[in-house]
Amino acid sequence: MAPESDELAYVTSLQIYLRVADYRHIDRASLILARTPALRSLDLELEGCDICEDQDCCDGAVNIIQMMFSSRIETGETIRLRSLRITSMCLLYASMLLLEVLDLGMLEHLQLVRCIDIDPFLRYLEALNLDLSSLCIEDCFRFDTTDFAVNDFIRSLKPLKRITLKFMGIWFFDLRTLQPHYTSLESLRIEDNPLEQAMLPTTRLAPNLEQLALFGFKVEDGRVSNGSAPYCDIQDLLVCYE
């Protein structure tokens, strides 16, 4: 049942979950997106990257975007978002199409979770010099791209408050990329693979840091005694990057 033309006029936040091969969900999402003019926050989650049984994940993602935003594509109108979360989507071919239907120039929060080949999307966003408040790249994989755009993308951003990084190929990440963000950082989460190259962020110069989560790091030094229970001295962990 399609919503009335003014029924969702004041909806600003929308979460859409799409199941594999259930095109009814896409049609319903298209009707809702066409009638939410005040939308500013979009959470788009696919059950899996290969959601279209008759297409591979790259072409399937393009098909989904074309169907969901058909009214926007026809009229040339864009949705101006301040928050965008995409889960389980291949962005190799869908990146340019997303930017045709979404106005991300004023984006404040970006989360890419379990996505594939996000580098083309990040390259397009890099040119916007976004003023993000938070960035999350988690469990994303690269299959058909040899580019690694995360470093350049983060360098293009104005100082961030919250950063979460966990993805395949994290050993390509340059820790010096974080240095311009230290003065503004309030939350930093990095998950490393202890079997790969170890990395430890420089956060001694982060006076506003309130939350720090480091996973997969081997800690040997910097242990101090606190009664009978030893614990890690966080000041010794927050070392300067040479």
Secondary structure, 3 states (H helix, E strand, C coil): CCCCCCCCCCCCEEEEEECCCCHHHHHHHHHHHHCCCCCCEEEEEECCCCCCCCCCHHHHHHHHHHHHCHHHHHHCCCEECCEEEEECCECCCHHHHHHHHEECCCCCEEEEECCECCHHHHHHHHCCCCCCCEEEEEEEECCCCCCCCHHHHHHHCCCCCEEEEEECCHHHCCHHHHHHHCCCCCEEEEECCCCCCCCCCCCCCCCCCCEEEEECCCCCCCEEEECCEEEECHHHHCCCCC
